[in-house]
Amino acid sequence: MATEILMPALSPTMEEGTLAKWLKKEGDTVAAGDIIAEIETDKATMEFEAVDEGILGRILIAEGTEGVKVNTPIAVMVEEGESVADAAPKTRTESGTKPEPEPSAKAEAPRTPAAPKPAARAPEPDWPEGTETRNQTVREALRDAMAEEMRREDTVFIMGEEVAEYQGAYKITQGLLDEFGARRVIDTPITEHGFAGLGVGAAFGGLRPIVEFMTFNFAMQAMDQIVNSAAKTLYMSGGQMGCPIVFRGPNGAAARVAAQHSQDYAAWYASIPGLKVAMPYSASDAKGLLKSAIRDPNPVIFLENEILYGKSFEVPVLEDFTVPFGKARIWREGRDVTLVSWGIGMTYALEAAKKLATEGISAEVIDLRTLRPIDYETVLDSLRKTNRCVTVEEGFPVGSISNHLSAVIMREAFDWLDAPVLNCTGKDVPMPYAANLEKHALVTTDEVVAAAKQVCYR
Amino acid sequence: MAARKGAATANVSRDDLMKYYRDMLLIRRFEEKAGQLYGMGLIGGFCHLYIGQEAVVVGLEAAASEGDKRVTSYRDHGHMLACGMDPKGVMAELTGREGGYSRGKGGSMHMFSREKHFYGGHGIVGAQVPIGAGLAFADKYLGNDRVTFTYFGDGAANQGQVYETYNMAELWSLPVIFVIENNRYAMGTSVKRSTKSPSLWERGAAYGIPGEEVDGMDVLAVKAAGDKAVAHCRAGKGPYILEVMTYRYRGHSMSDPAKYRTRDEVQKIREERDAIEHVRQLLLTGKHASEDDLKTIDKETKEIVNASADFARESPEPDVAELWTDIYADA
C-alpha cells in the first residue's frame, strides 16, 4: 500500500522548511534508515531518513522548494510489486506547497465599526517617511546588525558556541565567519562561565565583544561574571573601567523543550544596576537595538526569542539604522485600555488588540523594547489617556517586570487609574513538557483579552 | 636562615636587590599600617593583608615590562603597590574616601588603574582568572606582545572556571601567566584538606600548559621563574603556570582568628623563611649596603606609609552625589 512521507519537524520551533535536496530518485529502493533527502530547517540543514523500507514511488515536492509546511506530503512510498502509477497521492497540489489560509485573519476583521478607529499611522516612526523598507526575518536583521558593526569597527568580534563553522546554532551568525574570518568569529568550547569571563576581560582590555549564549538558560552558569564582573566594575572603579560587551541569545520559552530550557530572564537582568537590557519584538528593532547595543560602552543583555527568529517584518533600507535604548514604540493607538508588552509578549498583545477591536474596545499597544532603561513616560502618557492598563509578559509572575510597572504606575498616576493594573504573565510553574500543559503555562491571547475587558468593566 | 634552593644570586645587581628590598618593605609596612587603621575603625568590611607574600608580586613585577597587565583577587594591596600605584590612593580607598582609586566606591577588594594596567581587585574567588585570559585575548587580538599576569590563590585553584580558562587559554595560545599564590590556606582550609592533587601547577598538564613550582619566599627565584614564563608567552607559545609557594603571616582577613594553624608554624616561617629578611641578608653579606643604608630605607618607607595614612584619614568622604555616578558610561 502506498504511504505518504510527510515534511518532518526537525527542530522544536520549525513550522516550515526548505526541501534542499533529494538523495533518492523515483523508482529507487529505500531501506529503513537511508537518507532520502536534505531538509533545511530554521536552524540547520538536516538529513532526513526513511523510516520504512520500500520504493520511492513519487516525489511530490521538488528539490529547492522553500516554505514547505511541516506535515505536507513530500513523497509517496510504494511496496515491491506495486506500480509507481499506483502511487497517485491523495493530496497533491500543483505547486507542491499549499500555504494554509489563515482562518482567523478574515474572521478578525472588525465586525462593528462601533469604535472610531484610531489613526493608522505609527506614532513617532523610527525612520523617515518614504524610506524604502525590505521584508526581513528577525534572524536576518540580527545577522545584518552584527555584520554592519563588525565592518565599522575592528574591535567588535563575536564568540560563542557554534557561532563560526556551524554558522550559529540558530543560524544567527550565518555567513559571518566567511566575511570576517576566524580571528573575529570565534567558536568556543562549551564553557559559559569561562567564556563570559573571558569576554569581560577582553572588554576591559579594549575590545567590544559580542558573546552569544546558545540560549540564556545556559547563561545562568555565567551569572557571576555578568553581574559581578561586567555590571559592577565601572562603579567599583570610580568610573575608570567600563565593560563594553553584549551578551546575546535566545531567551524565554521555545517550544516543547521543558523546564530547563524555557525561561524568561528579563526581570533578572533588568534588576541589576549597571546592565542595560533590550528585548526586541520586530526585526527592525532587533537590528536597530543590536547596533546600538554593540556601540554602547556598557554591558548589554540582548534577549532574543527563538520563536520570533523566523518572523518577518519591514526593516528600513538605510545605511546606518539604529534604535535608541529607552524609547518605547506605540504599535497601535487606542482609547480604552493600554496594553504594555515587549519581546514575544507583543504577539499576544497585538492579537488581543485585534480581537478587542471586534468587540468595540480600542486598545493602545506599547512595545517597551528595552527594559533597562524603561520608557516610563510613554506608558504613563498612554495611561493618562486610557486610564486602564494591562501588562503582558511571558516571565514568571513574582518579581516580574509587570509588577514593577504596576508599582510605578500606581505611584506616578494613581489618580488617573479607573481600574487596577492587571498583569498577564507566564504561570508560576516550571515549564511542563506536555503540549497542552505548555500552552496553559504560557500567557495566552485569551487571557490578555479577558484582562482588558476586566479593566474596562466589560 | 635555612638553606635555600633556587636562584643563584651571582648575577643580581645591587640596584635590583635594593629595589626588591624597598618594594617588599613598602608592602609590609603599608599592610601593617592598614591593619592598624582597621583596628581603629577607619577601614571597614573585609581587609585581606599580604604580609608574608611580598616576594611574589615584587619578583614578578621585576619580570614585567611596560604595558603588561595584571589582575588579581581581593588580596590585592601588594599587587597595586608593586605595579607602581600611589600608596595614598590605595590607602584612601581602604578608608572609603574621595581620594581613593575608586573614589571610595570599591574598597579594599575592588581597585583598578588603567594607567598602571592593573585590572583589579576582584572579590569573587576565581572570577579574575577568565578575566585575565580575556585581557590576554585582547592583546593577542590587537597584535601586540603584552602578557597578562593572572594571580589567584590555592583556594581559587579549585574553582571550575579556572579550568575552563586553562582550556581556552591553551587552545588559543593566549599570552597569560597563571600565578597560583599557594599560601597553604584557603581561608581556614589547608591545601591538604581541599585536594589530593600533589601539586596545583601540574593540573595544567591536562590542558597542555607547562608550569613549575617556585619558591615564593625567594624573590630572586620568583624573578627567574617570571622571566622564563614571560619569555614563553611573548614567544607566542601560550600560557604558563607558576605555582608560587608562599605563606601569609596574618589571618585570611582581619576577622580571622587563624585557629587552623599553630603559632609555632607561623613563627618558624617568619624566622627561617622571611622574604624581606632574605634580601636584607643578601645586601649585607654581599656588602651592597650597610645597616645604616637599610635603616635609611626603613625610615623613608615609614614616611611614605605614614603620609598615605594621613592622606587616607584627611581625604573627605565621597560626596553623596557619588552614589548615583559611574553606574553607566555615557553612550
Interface residues (C-beta under 8 A of the other chain):
Chain A: T155 F157 R183 T188 P189 T191 H193 G194 F195 A196 G197 L198 G199 V200 G201 A202 A203 F204 G205 G206 L207 D224 Q225 N228 S229 T233 L234 Y235 M236 S237 G238 G239 Q240 M241 G242 P244 P273 G274 K276 S292 R295 D296 P297 N298 F325
Chain B: K69 V71 G100 Y101 S102 R103 G104 K105 G106 H110 M111 F112 S113 R114 Y119 G120 G121 H122 G123 I124 A127 V129 P130 I131 G132 A133 G134 L135 A136 F137 A138 D139 Y141 L142 G160 Q161 E164 T165 N167 M168 L171 T325 D326 I327 Y328 A329 D330 A331
